[in-house]
Amino acid sequence: MATATIRWVGVAIDCRDAAPVARFYETLLGFRVGDFRPPGWAQLWDPAGGVHLNIQGDERYQPPTWPERPGEQGKMLHFEVQVDHPLCLFLHGE
C-alpha cells in the first residue's frame, strides 16, 4: 500500500487589495513576485524554495482591529519575522 507525501507549500493571505500587501512582503522577505493580477491576486515565491505566499484580494474583506476589541474582527494569523537589527526592515530593499 502506497503512502501519500504531505508537504506544506504555501500560505494564503486575505486582504482588500493584493497589490500593496504583495509589495510589502516582496520587500520584507525578498520573495519574487510571480503571478500578479491586482486587486484580486498575487503570488510570491521564496527564492530559496520555501513556502510561497498567495495574496487574495476581496472587496468584502474586513480588516482586523488593533489592538483587538470585543465584538470586532480580530486577527486570524500573523507572521513572526526575526531580524538581526531593527533598521534592516527599512533598508532591506535598498
N, C-alpha and C positions, 0 to 999 in steps of 0.2 A: 504494500500500500504506500503510495507516494505522500509525502508531507508537503504542505504549502510553505512557501517562503513569505514571511511578512516583514516588511521594512517600512519605516516611517519616511516619507519623501517630501512632505510639504505642510505648510500652514496656510489657511485661508483667513484673510483679514477683511471684515466688512467695514464699509465706510460710506460716506455720501458721494465722494468723487475720488476715483482711483489715482488720478494723476499726482496730486500733491503727496499722498501717502506713499506711492511708489517712489517718487523722487527723494522723499525723506529717507526711506530705507535703503535706497540705492547709495546715497551719500554716507549714511551712518555705517552700513555694513560692507560697502564696497561690492555689492551684488551687481550683476549685469542685467539690465532690463531686456527681456525677451519680447514677448507679445505685449503690445501697448495699445489699447483701444479705450482711452478715457471718454467719458467719465465712468464707464461700466466695468473696465477690466484692465489689469496689468499683471504680468508675471515676471518675477525676478529670480535669477539663478545665482547660486553661490558658485563663484569661480573655482573654489576648492572641491566642488562636487557634493556639498552638504545639502541640507534641506532647502527647498525653494519656497518662495512666498507667492501666494496668489492674492491679489488685491481686488476685491469685488465691490464696485460702487453700486449704490442703490439709493435713489432719491428719497425713499421712505425711511432710510436709516435714521435712528435716533441715537445721538452720541451719549455716552455716559456722563454723568455729572461728577465733578471732582472738586472738593472732596465729596465722597458719597453721602447722599441724604436719603433717609427713609422715604419710600414711595416713588423715587425717581430711578431712572435707568442707571444701574451700576456697571462697573467694568466687568467684562466677562473673560478677559485674557490680558496678560501683559508679558512683555519680554524683559528678561534680566540680562543686561549687556554690561560686561565688565570692561573698563578702560584703565590703562596704566597712569593716565594723567587727565584731570578734568578738561584741560584745553584741547585734548585730542579730538573731542567731539566737534569742536568748532573748526579745527584745522584739517580734518580728515580729507575733505575733497580738494584741498589746495595743493 
